[in-house]
Amino acid sequence: MKQESVISVLREQGHRITNVRSAVVELLETSKSPLSADEIREELKKRKLDVNKTTVYRELDFLKGRNIAQEVEFGDKKKRYEIVGKHHHHVVCVQCKRAEDVDLQQDLDVVEKKIARGKGFQITGHSLEFFGLCSNCRQ
């Protein structure tokens, strides 16, 4: 969902659209990787929006509660956030913790159905991340 449509939907639902809320949506929409609350706060500061950590978490909870943002975690117990959208996976650097979205050419639905049949398991979702070293950390 694009920022304009997210903001429009929230406005139509009667929610206030503050500068902070609009900026958080924009940051999550334009980021190539999920962002932590601290990263969001730093980016907001760069935009001259000095907010405390509680405000950032409140906005993230608001967006999560409306199924606009989702939380992701890459095994390091650090929560990151991204806009809900097309299902995708991530590559994660084990050194600098940078993560990027990855779209797989082959759909995993066939594999998921085969696993479900073979194990007698009703699969409700999956998470697939690739871990390694990014080009900056390999140098």
C-alpha positions as CSV (number, residue, x, y, z in Angstrom):
1,M,0.0,0.0,0.0
2,K,1.5,3.4,-1.0
3,Q,1.9,6.2,1.6
4,E,-0.8,8.3,0.0
5,S,-3.3,5.5,0.1
6,V,-2.3,4.5,3.7
7,I,-2.7,8.1,4.8
8,S,-6.0,8.4,2.9
9,V,-7.4,5.2,4.4
10,L,-6.4,6.3,7.9
11,R,-8.0,9.8,7.3
12,E,-11.2,8.2,6.0
13,Q,-11.4,6.0,9.1
14,G,-11.3,9.2,11.2
15,H,-7.7,8.9,12.5
16,R,-5.5,12.0,13.0
17,I,-2.7,12.3,10.5
18,T,0.2,13.9,12.4
19,N,3.5,14.9,11.0
20,V,5.1,12.0,12.9
21,R,2.6,9.5,11.7
22,S,2.9,10.6,8.1
23,A,6.7,10.5,8.3
24,V,6.8,7.0,9.9
25,V,4.6,5.7,7.1
26,E,6.8,7.3,4.5
27,L,10.0,5.9,6.1
28,L,8.6,2.4,6.1
29,E,7.3,2.7,2.6
30,T,10.5,3.9,1.1
31,S,13.0,1.8,3.0
32,K,14.6,-1.1,1.2
33,S,14.8,-3.0,4.4
34,P,12.9,-3.3,7.7
35,L,13.8,-0.6,10.2
36,S,14.2,-0.8,14.0
37,A,12.4,1.8,16.2
38,D,15.8,3.4,16.9
39,E,16.5,3.7,13.1
40,I,13.1,5.3,12.6
41,R,13.7,7.7,15.5
42,E,17.1,8.7,14.0
43,E,15.5,9.3,10.6
44,L,12.8,11.4,12.1
45,K,15.4,13.5,13.9
46,K,17.1,14.1,10.5
47,R,13.7,15.5,9.4
48,K,13.6,17.8,12.4
49,L,11.0,15.7,14.1
50,D,12.4,15.3,17.6
51,V,10.3,12.5,19.1
52,N,10.9,10.2,22.0
53,K,11.1,6.4,21.8
54,T,7.6,6.0,23.3
55,T,6.1,8.0,20.5
56,V,7.8,5.9,17.9
57,Y,6.6,2.7,19.5
58,R,3.1,4.1,19.9
59,E,3.0,4.9,16.1
60,L,4.3,1.5,15.3
61,D,1.7,-0.2,17.5
62,F,-1.0,1.9,15.9
63,L,0.2,0.9,12.4
64,K,0.5,-2.8,13.4
65,G,-3.0,-2.7,14.9
66,R,-4.4,-1.7,11.6
67,N,-2.4,-4.3,9.6
68,I,-0.4,-1.5,7.9
69,A,3.0,-2.4,9.4
70,Q,4.4,-5.8,10.5
71,E,7.2,-6.8,12.9
72,V,10.1,-8.9,11.6
73,E,13.0,-10.4,13.6
74,F,16.1,-12.1,12.2
75,G,17.2,-14.2,15.1
76,D,18.9,-11.4,17.0
77,K,16.0,-10.5,19.2
78,K,15.8,-7.0,17.6
79,K,12.4,-6.1,16.3
80,R,12.2,-4.4,12.9
81,Y,9.2,-3.0,11.1
82,E,8.0,-2.9,7.5
83,I,4.9,-2.1,5.6
84,V,2.6,-5.1,5.1
85,G,2.5,-6.0,1.4
86,K,3.5,-8.7,-1.0
87,H,5.0,-11.7,0.7
88,H,8.8,-11.6,0.5
89,H,12.0,-12.8,2.1
90,H,15.2,-11.1,3.3
91,V,19.0,-11.4,3.1
92,V,20.6,-10.4,6.4
93,C,24.2,-9.6,7.0
94,V,25.4,-11.4,10.1
95,Q,28.1,-8.8,10.8
96,C,26.4,-5.4,10.3
97,K,22.8,-6.7,10.6
98,R,21.8,-4.9,7.4
99,A,18.8,-6.6,5.8
100,E,17.3,-6.3,2.3
101,D,14.1,-7.6,0.7
102,V,14.4,-10.5,-1.7
103,D,11.8,-11.6,-4.1
104,L,12.1,-15.2,-5.2
105,Q,11.5,-16.1,-8.8
106,Q,10.1,-19.5,-7.9
107,D,7.0,-19.5,-5.9
108,L,7.2,-21.5,-2.7
109,D,3.6,-22.5,-2.7
110,V,4.3,-25.9,-4.4
111,V,7.0,-26.7,-1.9
112,E,4.8,-25.6,1.0
113,K,2.0,-27.8,-0.2
114,K,4.3,-30.8,-0.6
115,I,5.6,-30.3,3.0
116,A,2.1,-30.0,4.3
117,R,1.0,-33.2,2.6
118,G,4.1,-35.2,3.5
119,K,4.0,-34.2,7.2
120,G,0.2,-34.0,7.6
121,F,0.7,-30.4,8.7
122,Q,-1.6,-27.4,8.1
123,I,0.8,-24.6,7.3
124,T,-0.5,-21.1,8.1
125,G,2.6,-19.2,7.0
126,H,6.4,-19.3,6.7
127,S,9.5,-17.2,7.1
128,L,12.6,-17.6,5.1
129,E,15.7,-15.5,5.6
130,F,19.2,-15.9,4.1
131,F,22.1,-15.0,6.3
132,G,25.6,-14.2,5.2
133,L,28.0,-11.2,4.7
134,C,27.1,-8.2,2.7
135,S,29.5,-6.7,0.2
136,N,30.7,-4.0,2.6
137,C,31.5,-6.5,5.4
138,R,33.3,-8.9,3.1
139,Q,35.9,-6.2,2.3
